[in-house]
Amino acid sequence: MEQTLRVGHRTAYEWLAALPAFLVLVFVVVLNTSSSLHAQLLQLGESMWSGYFQLRIDPVQPGCNPAMDIDAELQRLIHQANNSVDEFDLFAPEPVNEGALRQSLLASQQQCAERHALYESAVERITPGVQIFRSIELSVASFGEFGMSAQRIMLAVLVLICGLTALFRRHHIALRPMETEMDYRVAAGAQLIASTILFYSVYSFKDVAVNSGVAISTQHHILHHLWIIGFAFILLLSLYQFLFIPKEAKPGGSFLKAQLAVPLYATMCIISGTYFIMSGHSAGIGIYLNQMMELSQLFLNVGLYVWIGMLLKRTELAQKVFAVFRPFNLPPELLAVVVVAIAAIPTAYTGASGIFVIAVGGLIYMELRRAGARRQLALAATAMSGSLGVVLRPCLLVVIIAALNNEVTTDQLFGWGVKVFFLTTLLFALMALATRQGPARLEIPQDVFPQFLQALKPLLPYVVIIGITLLIYAQALNAYLDEFSAPFILPVLLLVILIYERLMQEKDVLKRENLNIDYVENRLEQSWTDLRVGNDSLEKTIREATTETTGHIGALLMLMGLSVSIGGVIERAEIMHMVPLVFESPWAAMAVLVGILVVIGMVMDPYGAVILVSATIASVAYNNGIHPVHFWMVTLVAFELGYLSPPVALNHLLTRQVVGEEEVRLAKEETVGQSFWYRHEKILLPLVSMGIALAIVAFVPLAIGYD
């Protein structure tokens, strides 16, 4: 069967899912790069040809006559003025001021001559070199304009393809995996209901839009039909999975226990869809999905970050970074703290802990286990790895908060974010060391520094490659690695690293075979040719990374899209209006707000949650004397606690997804008979650490004041 599905060494799945997703992701990278390239081309054109902005298009010859006969034109205007009599004018017309009229004609003639001179100068300056350069510059500009207008469509295509992929592979995020026949039947039934609601909602939205009497753009017409066709396929696949249960499913099962195997997006869809339909607003989910398209750049970046993580997973960079710490023989608990703290840096660029856990959670877990960490501790650290960096510069989430709330600035938030980062890191370290198994021994070998320096050497080429790549972007495109450029710089950087590693692997193989130097050079040259034409493992590596990416993107974007709908239910149901506008004291207000924020963090993605909080409960905090910066620091920490809190515990669900069910099962088995803490350490360690941090961040500033 596998052979029949293969076409040119690629499966039908890779052709239908991975390849379109790869093209969308590459399109977004090229699009973002083109905007920086266009800005540089404009500067280059101005430096080469002064006034290049006037040469970008062919000048239009002025219609005036610079050789106008002043006397003849003057007599014509005088004659016209004397013969234009208005019978309704009560007063006699004023006599024509011949001198003033002559001066006006002379000024007009001079201006006309100047316009003609500018036109002739521009025509003379448009040399073949200018024409070639501007054709390139205008092509880049046209591509950028097309790309910006097509972003919504690209996001819709990515959501539908990857969502269909996640459904096909049963990769959607749930509280527990499907094992029994009952699990598969119940989960498939819930997804069938959710798919029906989604299809009905987007179809209703199209009818509402068409019958609204407002002209619909071509782009929105395409979006409407994309949603309808895409969710029709998802509905058909859901029906198929409901009718046909996999043969590997265990017989039997509990109906109540099977509810935990229902994907979270399906539960959110059923809840929000039921509310909208019962309130006579069947197009509700479709409308909120369309609102998601208005933030297309943001959600496309989510897909890019997941792809970046899958590419990073296939490099040796993470292993070499971990190798630097191995000579110190750090206890597993201390190594977990180091890993969680270091992981805050890449998390700050992604702006969401869930994205980072999906991207490199598997690497973190593997390296901690290699260092001797018990499974429960490794799972805890993996789930926690994406939680500390969301308050650090240049986190996109903080930028969005500052953009939506004039009461705070990014400098204020990032300034306090550093303090919150050190607090949460310290608390996690104290909890990890306080709950260690066995005595805390830090036995550093005597020859640690030679080993440390030896471990640093393999990292030097990576430092050089990263430095050169970033320097090229900075000098050629004036693009520096920040929250805006990271999504399109990092994929290119990782591809460069993969090429380097492939060449070094080929060279090592040749050396081990003791081949002569001429043959080595020939093989290396052939290897580079293969890399360029895609005939060796580099193409396979990228293809496999993209294939794995599609499932993760589908699971994450579908969850994000439906969490936006849940936010819409909360907003339309006016649930937040049940919260008093003014409390007896800031302490009472803070206690209530903390509880609400944690719950929101449990059920919504960070971007949608920030939008909801900005529109609803932020004003409650301000009205009760809570400083805006203080409130948003509490919000960020509360969200992270929500992502770590049962019953949803999204970061733990993502950890389980990237680590594998077998490791989670073994983690339970190896703690049988131990204390309650160690049996549930993967949940309790992050939960207690972030819970204490939230209590300190929320209430200590109220006690000591904001001054």
C-alpha positions in Angstrom: 0.0 0.0 0.0 2.8 2.4 0.9 4.4 1.8 -2.5 1.2 2.6 -4.4 1.1 5.9 -2.6 4.6 6.9 -3.5 5.3 9.1 -6.5 8.9 9.9 -7.1 10.0 8.8 -3.6 7.4 11.0 -2.0 4.1 9.8 -0.6 0.8 11.2 -1.7 0.4 12.7 1.8 3.6 14.7 1.2 2.5 15.9 -2.2 -1.0 16.9 -1.0 -0.2 18.3 2.5 3.5 18.9 3.2 4.4 20.4 -0.2 1.5 23.1 -0.2 2.4 23.9 3.4 6.1 24.2 2.5 5.2 26.6 -0.4 3.1 28.8 1.8 5.8 29.0 4.5 8.5 29.8 1.9 6.2 32.4 0.3 5.8 34.1 3.7 9.6 34.1 4.2 10.2 35.5 0.7 7.4 38.1 1.2 8.9 39.4 4.4 12.4 39.4 2.9 11.1 41.3 -0.1 9.8 44.2 2.0 13.3 44.7 3.5 14.9 44.2 0.1 12.6 46.8 -1.5 13.5 49.4 1.2 17.2 48.8 0.4 16.6 49.0 -3.3 15.0 52.4 -2.9 17.9 53.7 -0.9 20.4 52.3 -3.4 18.5 53.9 -6.2 18.5 57.3 -4.5 22.2 57.0 -3.8 23.0 56.1 -7.4 20.6 58.6 -9.0 19.6 61.6 -7.0 15.9 62.1 -7.1 15.3 58.4 -8.0 11.8 58.5 -6.6 10.9 60.8 -9.6 12.5 58.3 -12.1 10.5 55.2 -10.9 7.8 55.9 -13.5 8.0 57.5 -16.9 7.3 61.2 -16.6 4.2 62.7 -18.3 4.9 65.6 -20.7 3.2 68.8 -19.4 0.2 69.9 -21.5 1.0 73.6 -21.3 2.8 75.7 -24.0 6.1 77.3 -22.8 6.2 79.3 -26.0 2.9 80.9 -25.5 2.3 84.4 -27.2 1.7 86.5 -24.1 0.2 89.5 -26.0 -2.3 87.3 -28.0 -3.3 85.4 -24.9 -3.7 88.6 -23.0 -6.0 90.1 -25.7 -8.1 86.9 -25.8 -8.6 87.0 -22.0 -9.5 90.7 -22.1 -12.0 90.1 -24.8 -13.5 87.1 -23.0 -13.8 89.2 -19.8 -15.5 92.2 -21.5 -18.1 90.0 -23.3 -19.1 87.8 -20.3 -22.1 89.7 -18.9 -24.1 88.3 -16.0 -27.7 89.6 -16.3 -28.3 88.7 -12.6 -25.3 90.8 -11.4 -26.6 94.0 -9.8 -23.3 95.8 -10.3 -21.4 96.7 -13.4 -18.3 94.4 -14.0 -15.0 95.7 -12.7 -12.6 96.8 -15.4 -9.9 94.3 -16.4 -6.5 95.0 -14.7 -4.3 94.4 -17.8 -1.1 94.7 -15.8 -2.0 92.1 -13.2 -3.3 89.8 -15.9 0.0 90.1 -17.9 2.0 89.3 -14.7 -0.2 86.2 -14.1 0.4 85.0 -17.7 4.2 85.6 -17.4 4.3 83.6 -14.1 2.3 80.8 -15.7 4.6 80.7 -18.6 7.6 80.5 -16.3 6.1 77.7 -14.3 5.3 75.9 -17.6 8.9 76.2 -18.8 10.1 74.8 -15.5 7.8 71.8 -15.7 9.0 71.2 -19.3 12.6 71.5 -18.1 12.0 69.0 -15.4 10.3 66.7 -17.8 13.2 66.9 -20.3 15.7 66.4 -17.5 13.9 63.3 -16.3 13.7 61.9 -19.8 17.4 62.4 -20.3 18.2 60.8 -16.9 16.2 57.7 -17.6 19.1 55.8 -19.0 19.1 52.0 -19.8 20.7 51.5 -16.4 17.9 53.3 -14.6 15.3 51.3 -16.7 16.9 48.0 -15.7 17.2 48.9 -12.1 13.7 50.3 -11.7 12.2 47.2 -13.5 13.8 45.1 -10.7 12.7 47.5 -8.0 9.2 47.8 -9.2 8.9 44.0 -9.6 9.9 43.6 -6.0 7.4 46.3 -5.0 4.7 44.6 -7.0 5.4 41.2 -5.4 5.3 42.8 -1.9 1.9 44.4 -2.7 0.6 41.2 -4.1 1.9 39.2 -1.1 0.3 41.6 1.4 -3.0 41.3 -0.3 -2.7 37.5 -0.4 -1.7 36.9 3.2 -5.3 36.3 4.4 -5.7 33.7 1.6 -2.4 32.1 2.5 -3.3 31.8 6.1 -6.7 30.2 5.2 -4.9 27.7 3.0 -2.4 26.9 5.8 -5.2 26.5 8.4 -7.3 24.2 6.2 -4.4 22.1 4.8 -2.7 21.6 8.2 -6.1 21.2 10.0 -7.0 18.5 7.6 -3.6 16.9 8.1 -3.9 17.0 11.9 -7.4 15.4 11.6 -6.1 12.7 9.2 -3.2 11.9 11.4 -5.3 12.2 14.6 -2.8 14.8 15.8 -5.2 17.3 17.4 -4.6 18.2 21.0 -6.7 16.4 23.6 -6.4 15.7 27.4 -5.5 12.0 26.7 -4.8 10.0 23.6 -7.3 7.7 21.9 -6.7 4.1 22.7 -9.9 2.1 22.8 -12.7 1.7 20.3 -14.9 3.9 22.5 -12.2 6.6 22.5 -12.0 6.7 18.8 -15.7 6.6 18.3 -16.5 9.4 20.8 -13.6 11.6 19.6 -14.6 11.1 16.0 -18.2 11.8 16.8 -17.3 15.1 18.6 -15.1 16.1 15.6 -18.0 15.2 13.2 -20.3 17.5 15.2 -17.6 20.3 15.3 -17.0 20.0 11.6 -20.7 20.2 10.8 -20.9 23.3 13.0 -17.9 24.9 11.2 -19.2 24.1 7.8 -22.7 25.5 8.6 -21.2 28.6 10.2 -18.9 29.5 7.3 -21.7 28.8 4.8 -24.1 31.0 6.9 -21.4 33.7 7.0 -21.1 33.7 3.2 -24.9 34.2 2.9 -24.9 37.0 5.4 -22.1 38.8 3.6 -23.7 38.3 0.1 -27.1 39.5 1.3 -25.8 42.4 3.3 -26.0 44.8 0.4 -22.3 45.8 0.8 -20.0 45.1 -2.1 -17.6 42.1 -1.4 -14.1 42.3 -2.6 -12.6 39.5 -4.7 -10.3 38.5 -1.9 -13.2 38.0 0.5 -15.1 36.0 -2.1 -12.2 33.7 -2.4 -11.9 33.4 1.4 -15.6 32.5 1.7 -15.3 29.7 -0.9 -12.0 28.5 0.6 -13.6 28.1 4.0 -16.7 26.3 2.6 -14.6 23.9 0.4 -12.0 23.3 3.1 -14.5 22.6 5.9 -16.5 20.4 3.5 -13.4 18.1 3.1 -12.8 18.2 6.9 -16.5 17.2 7.4 -16.2 14.3 5.0 -13.0 13.1 6.6 -14.6 13.4 10.1 -17.6 11.3 8.8 -15.2 8.7 7.5 -13.3 8.5 10.8 -16.5 8.2 12.7 -17.7 5.2 10.5 -14.4 3.4 10.3 -12.4 2.8 13.5 -8.6 2.0 13.2 -7.9 -1.7 13.5 -5.2 -1.1 16.2 -7.9 0.3 18.6 -8.3 -1.7 21.8 -11.7 -3.3 22.2 -14.2 -1.8 24.7 -13.6 1.4 26.6 -15.5 3.7 28.9 -17.8 6.4 27.5 -17.0 8.8 30.3 -13.3 8.3 30.1 -13.5 8.7 26.3 -14.6 12.3 26.8 -11.0 13.1 27.7 -9.9 11.9 24.2 -12.0 14.6 22.5 -9.7 17.2 20.9 -9.9 20.6 22.7 -10.7 22.4 19.5 -13.8 20.2 19.0 -15.0 21.0 22.5 -14.5 24.7 22.0 -16.3 24.5 18.6 -19.3 22.7 20.1 -19.6 25.1 23.0 -19.2 28.3 20.9 -21.2 27.0 18.0 -24.1 25.9 20.2 -24.2 29.4 21.8 -24.1 31.2 18.5 -26.8 29.0 16.9 -29.1 29.2 19.9 -28.7 33.0 19.9 -29.7 33.2 16.3 -26.2 34.0 15.1 -25.2 30.9 13.2 -22.4 32.8 11.4 -20.6 33.6 14.6 -17.7 31.2 14.3 -17.2 32.1 10.7 -17.1 35.8 11.6 -14.4 35.2 14.2 -12.4 33.0 11.9 -12.5 36.0 9.4 -11.3 38.3 12.2 -8.4 35.9 12.7 -7.5 36.6 9.1 -7.1 40.3 9.9 -4.1 39.2 12.0 -2.8 37.0 9.2 0.8 38.1 9.6 0.8 37.1 13.3 -0.7 33.6 12.7 1.5 33.0 9.7 4.4 33.7 12.0 3.1 31.0 14.3 3.5 28.5 11.4 7.0 29.8 10.7 8.1 29.3 14.3 6.8 25.8 14.4 8.7 25.1 11.1 11.8 26.7 12.6 11.5 24.4 15.6 11.3 21.3 13.4 14.3 22.4 11.4 16.3 23.1 14.6 15.3 19.6 15.8 17.2 18.2 12.8 20.4 20.1 13.5 23.1 19.2 15.9 23.2 22.7 17.5 21.1 21.9 20.6 23.2 18.8 21.3 26.4 20.8 21.1 25.0 23.5 23.4 24.1 20.8 26.0 27.5 19.3 25.5 29.0 22.5 27.0 27.4 21.8 30.3 28.3 18.1 30.5 31.8 18.5 31.8 30.4 20.2 34.9 28.4 17.0 35.9 25.5 19.2 37.0 22.8 17.4 39.1 19.7 16.8 37.0 17.7 19.4 39.0 20.3 22.1 38.4 20.6 21.2 34.8 16.8 21.5 34.4 17.0 25.0 35.9 19.8 26.0 33.5 17.8 24.6 30.5 14.6 26.4 31.5 16.5 29.7 32.0 18.3 29.4 28.7 15.1 28.4 26.9 13.6 31.8 27.8 15.7 33.5 25.1 14.2 31.7 22.1 10.8 31.9 23.8 11.1 35.7 23.9 11.2 35.7 20.1 8.2 33.4 19.6 6.1 35.2 22.1 4.1 32.1 23.1 5.1 29.2 25.3 3.1 26.7 23.4 4.9 27.4 20.2 8.3 26.9 21.9 7.3 23.6 23.5 6.1 22.3 20.2 9.3 23.5 18.5 12.0 22.2 20.8 10.3 20.4 23.7 11.4 17.0 22.4 15.1 18.2 22.3 14.9 19.5 25.9 13.4 16.3 27.2 15.9 14.1 25.4 18.9 16.0 26.7 17.6 16.0 30.3 17.1 12.3 30.2 20.5 11.8 28.7 21.9 13.8 31.7 20.2 11.4 34.1 17.0 13.4 35.0 14.1 11.3 36.1 11.2 11.3 33.6 8.8 13.3 35.8 11.4 16.1 36.3 12.2 16.1 32.6 8.5 16.4 31.7 8.1 19.2 34.2 11.1 21.1 32.8 10.0 20.6 29.2 6.5 22.0 30.0 8.1 24.9 31.9 10.7 25.6 29.2 8.5 28.0 27.3 7.0 29.9 30.3 9.8 32.3 31.5 10.6 34.1 28.3 7.3 35.8 27.5 8.2 38.8 29.7 11.6 39.4 28.0 12.5 41.6 25.1 11.6 41.4 22.3 8.5 39.2 23.0 5.8 39.9 20.4 3.1 39.4 23.0 4.3 42.4 25.0 4.5 44.5 21.9 0.8 43.7 21.2 -0.1 44.6 24.8 1.6 48.0 24.4 -0.1 48.5 21.0 -3.6 47.8 22.4 -3.1 49.8 25.7 -1.9 53.4 25.7 -1.4 53.2 29.5 1.8 51.1 29.1 4.9 51.1 27.0 7.2 48.3 25.9 10.1 49.8 27.8 8.0 49.7 31.0 6.8 46.2 30.5 10.2 44.8 29.4 11.9 46.6 32.3 9.7 44.9 34.9 9.7 41.7 32.8 13.4 41.2 33.6 12.6 41.3 37.3 9.8 38.8 36.9 12.0 36.5 34.8 14.7 36.4 37.6 12.0 35.8 40.2 10.4 32.9 38.4 13.8 31.4 37.6 14.8 31.6 41.2 11.5 30.0 42.4 11.8 27.2 40.0 15.4 26.6 41.1 14.4 26.6 44.7 11.6 24.2 44.2 13.6 21.9 41.9 16.5 21.7 44.4 14.2 21.4 47.5 12.4 18.4 46.0 15.5 16.6 44.7 15.9 12.9 45.3 19.1 12.2 47.3 21.8 14.6 48.5 22.7 17.7 46.5 26.2 17.1 45.3 27.9 19.4 42.9 31.1 17.5 42.1 33.0 19.5 39.4 35.9 17.4 38.0 39.4 18.9 38.3 39.9 18.9 34.5 36.6 20.5 33.8 37.9 23.6 32.1 39.9 21.7 29.4 36.8 19.6 28.8 34.7 22.8 28.8 37.0 24.4 26.2 37.0 21.2 24.1 33.1 21.3 24.2 33.1 24.9 23.1 35.2 24.2 19.9 32.4 22.6 17.9 30.2 25.6 18.6 32.7 28.1 17.1 31.7 27.3 13.5 28.0 27.8 14.4 28.9 31.2 16.0 30.7 32.2 12.8 27.9 31.0 10.6 25.2 32.8 12.7 27.3 35.9 12.9 28.0 36.1 9.1 24.3 35.4 8.3 23.1 38.1 10.6 25.7 40.5 9.3 24.6 39.9 5.7 21.0 40.6 6.7 22.1 43.7 8.6 24.3 45.1 5.9 22.4 44.0 2.8 18.8 44.4 4.0 19.1 46.5 7.1 17.3 43.7 8.9 18.3 43.0 12.5 17.2 40.0 14.5 14.1 41.2 16.5 10.5 40.2 17.0 9.6 41.4 13.5 12.5 40.0 11.5 13.0 36.7 13.4 10.3 34.7 11.5 12.0 35.2 8.1 15.6 35.3 9.2 15.7 32.2 11.4 14.5 29.7 8.7 17.2 30.9 6.3 19.8 30.7 9.2 18.8 27.1 10.0 19.0 26.1 6.3 22.5 27.5 6.2 23.4 25.5 9.3 21.9 22.3 7.8 24.0 22.8 4.6 27.1 23.3 6.8 26.4 20.1 8.8 25.8 18.1 5.6 29.1 19.2 4.1 31.0 18.4 7.3 29.3 15.0 7.6 30.4 14.2 4.1 33.9 15.4 4.8 34.1 13.2 8.0 33.0 10.2 6.1 35.6 10.7 3.5 38.3 11.1 6.1 37.3 7.9 7.9 37.6 6.1 4.6 41.2 7.4 4.2 40.5 8.6 0.7 43.1 10.7 -1.1 42.8 14.5 -1.1 41.8 14.8 -4.8 39.0 12.3 -4.4 37.9 14.2 -1.2 37.7 17.4 -3.1 35.7 15.8 -6.0 33.3 14.2 -3.5 32.8 17.5 -1.7 32.2 19.3 -5.0 29.6 16.7 -5.9 28.1 16.9 -2.5 27.6 20.7 -2.9 26.1 20.1 -6.4 23.7 17.6 -4.8 22.7 20.1 -2.2 21.9 22.7 -4.8 19.8 20.4 -6.9 18.2 18.6 -4.0 19.4 15.1 -4.7 20.6 14.1 -1.2 19.6 14.0 2.4 19.3 17.8 2.8 16.1 17.7 0.7 14.9 14.8 2.7 15.6 16.6 5.9 13.7 19.7 4.9 10.8 17.5 3.6 10.6 15.5 6.8 10.7 18.7 8.9 7.9 20.2 6.9 5.9 17.0 7.0 6.1 17.0 10.8 5.4 20.7 10.9 2.0 20.4 9.1 0.4 18.3 11.9 1.7 20.6 14.7 0.6 23.8 12.8 -2.9 22.3 12.2 -3.4 21.3 15.8 -2.2 24.7 17.1 -3.9 27.0 14.6 -7.2 25.2 14.9 -7.0 25.5 18.7 -6.1 29.2 18.4 -9.0 29.9 15.9 -11.6 28.2 18.1 -10.2 29.9 21.2 -10.9 33.2 19.5 -14.5 32.0 19.1 -14.6 31.2 22.8 -13.4 34.7 23.5 -16.3 35.9 21.3 -18.8 33.9 23.4 -17.3 35.5 26.6 -17.6 38.9 25.1 -21.0 38.6 23.6 -22.5 36.9 26.7 -21.2 39.9 28.7 -19.8 37.5 31.3 -17.2 40.1 32.3 -20.0 42.5 33.2 -20.7 40.3 36.2 -17.4 41.5 37.6 -17.9 44.6 39.7 -16.4 47.8 38.2 -15.2 48.9 41.7 -14.2 46.7 44.6 -13.8 47.6 48.3 -10.0 47.5 47.9 -7.3 46.8 45.3 -6.5 43.6 47.1 -10.0 42.2 46.5 -9.9 43.4 42.9 -6.6 41.7 42.4 -7.7 38.5 43.9 -10.7 38.3 41.6 -8.8 39.3 38.5 -6.0 36.8 39.2 -8.6 34.0 39.2 -10.2 35.2 36.0 -6.9 35.6 34.2 -5.7 32.1 35.1 -9.0 30.6 33.8 -8.6 32.6 30.6 -5.1 31.3 30.2 -6.4 27.8 30.5 -8.8 28.0 27.6 -7.4 30.6 25.2 -4.3 31.2 23.1 -2.1 34.1 24.3 -2.8 36.5 21.4 -6.6 36.1 21.6 -6.5 36.3 25.4 -4.6 39.6 25.3 -7.2 41.1 22.9 -10.1 39.9 25.1 -8.5 41.2 28.4 -7.7 44.5 26.8 -11.3 45.0 25.7 -13.0 43.8 28.9 -11.3 43.6 32.3 -8.2 45.8 31.9 -10.4 48.8 32.7 -11.6 47.1 35.9 -8.0 46.9 37.1 -7.3 50.6 36.3 -10.5 51.7 38.0 -9.5 50.0 41.2 -6.1 51.7 41.5 -4.0 48.9 40.1 -1.1 50.3 38.1 -1.4 49.3 34.4 2.2 47.9 34.2 1.5 45.9 37.4 -1.7 44.5 35.9 -0.1 43.4 32.7 2.8 41.7 34.4 0.2 39.8 36.5 -1.7 39.0 33.3 1.4 37.4 31.6 2.3 35.3 34.7 -1.3 34.3 35.2 -1.6 33.2 31.5 1.5 31.0 31.9 0.1 29.5 35.1 -3.1 28.8 33.2 -1.1 26.9 30.5 0.4 24.7 33.2 -2.8 24.2 35.2 -5.2 21.1 35.0 -7.6 20.2 33.8 -6.4 21.6 30.4 -2.7 22.3 31.1 -1.9 23.1 27.5 1.8 23.1 27.9 1.7 19.6 29.3 -0.5 18.4 26.5 2.0 19.8 24.0 4.8 18.2 25.9 3.1 14.9 25.8 2.6 15.3 22.0 6.2 16.0 21.2 7.7 13.6 23.8 5.4 10.6 23.1 2.8 8.6 25.0 5.3 5.9 25.8 7.5 8.3 27.8 4.5 9.6 29.7 3.5 6.0 30.5 6.9 5.1 31.7 7.0 8.2 33.9 4.0 7.0 35.7 5.3 3.5 36.1 8.7 4.5 37.5 7.0 6.5 40.3 4.7 3.8 41.6 4.9 3.6 45.3 6.5 7.0 45.7 5.1 10.0 47.5 2.3 12.1 46.0 4.7 14.8 44.9 7.0 12.6 42.9 4.0 10.7 41.3 2.7 14.1 40.0 5.9 16.1 39.9 5.5 17.0 36.2 2.4 18.9 37.1 3.2 20.1 40.7 6.7 21.4 40.1 5.8 24.0 37.4 2.4 24.7 39.1 3.8 25.5 42.5 6.7 27.5 41.1 4.5 29.7 38.9 1.8 29.8 41.5 4.1 31.3 44.1 5.5 33.7 41.5 2.0 34.8 40.6 1.2 35.5 44.2 4.3 37.5 44.7 3.9 39.5 41.4 0.2 40.2 42.2 0.2 41.2 45.8 3.7 42.3 46.9 3.5 45.5 44.8 0.2 46.3 46.5 1.8 45.9 49.9 4.9 48.0 49.2 3.4 50.6 46.9 4.3 51.6 43.3 6.7 54.3 44.2 
